[in-house]
Amino acid sequence: QVRLVESGGGLVQPGGSLRLSCAASHSISRISSMGWYRQAPGKRRELVAAITSGGTADYADSVKGRFSISRDNARNTVYLQMNSLRPEDTAVYYCNFKQILPYEYDYWGQGTQVTVSS
């Protein structure tokens, strides 16, 4: 069974940086997009950034210019570089892989806590 394993979360001061990684435990046959979502206490899970198999990236307005998503297709890995972090970025971050073949299926990571605080 495929698992997504996340790493890189932690506590950082405002203005600092973190890099999240998410790797699949086994090969996934066809992934259309990889992405990162986050959920803060009392709020809905929201899309932070996503990247297609061709490398086209999309970002939430709140993180544009500060976050950067990238992927390594050969390693089934996605990264999220987070710079200029703000307290409002504090949340649990989840990675997501959208498989399209042999059938559509969403894989989710277990979540990693990011806390931005002085």
N, C-alpha and C positions, 0 to 999 in steps of 0.2 A: 504494500500500500504506500502510495506516495505521500510524503510529508514535506511541508515547507518549513525550513529551519531558519529562524531570524537571529540576527546578532547585531550588536552595536549600540543599543539603547543605553541610557544612563542619565546622570545628573550633570547639567552644564549651566554655566552662568549666562545671563543675557548677553547677546553678542557673540557667543561661542559657536562652535561647530561640532557636528556629529555626522558619522557616516553609518547608515544602516545597510545591512546585507541580508539577502534572502536567497537560499539555495534549495532546490528540490533534492530530496533524498534519492530519488530514482529518475531515470529519464522519462520525460513526458513527450508523447509522440508529436503533437502539434499544438503549439501555444500561440494564440493570436495576440494577446496583450499581457503585459505584466504591469502591476500597479501597486501603489501604496495608499492605504486608507488610514484614517485615524479617528479615534473616539475619545473625547474628553468626558469627564464625569457629568452626567445629566444631559448630555448632548447626543445627537445622532451620529452614527458613523458617516464620515464624509470622505470623498475622494481627494487625495492630496496631489497625486501625479500618476500618470500612466504612460506607457511606451509601447508602441506596436512592434511587430516583428521586423518591420522595415526601419525602425528607429525614430519614428515620429512621436514626439513627446507632447503631452498636454498637462497643464498645471492648474490648480486652483488659484484664483486671483490672489488669495492671501499669501501665497508662497512664491509667486512669480518673481524672478530676479534673485531669490535667496536659495531656493532648492533646485537640485539638478538630479534627474533620474537617468540611469543608464542600465544596459543589460548586456550579458554575455550569453548569447544563444547556445554556444557549444557547451557551456557549463550549467545551463538552465538557472542562471543567477541574475538577480536584479539588485541594483544599488540605489540608495537615496542619499545624496550628499546634501546636508542641511547646514547652511551658513547663516550668520546674523540671526541667530535664534532669539525668539521672544517668549515671554512667559505664556502668551496665548497659544504657543505651539505645544504646550504641555498636553500630552495625551498618550494613549496606548496606540502604537502604530502596527498595522497589520499589512502583510504583503498578500497579494492576490495574483494567481495565474489563471488565465482563461483558456482552457483547453477547448479546441473545436473539433478535433478528430482523435479517435474514431467516433466520439460523441461529445456534445457540449457538456462541460463540467467546470465548476469553479473550485479551485484549491485555495485554502486560506492558511496563513501562518498562525502561530499560537499567540502572537502579539508581543511587542517589546515596549517597555515603558520609557518614554522620553519626558524628562522633567527639566524645565528651564526656570531656574530660580537663583537668586543671589543669597 
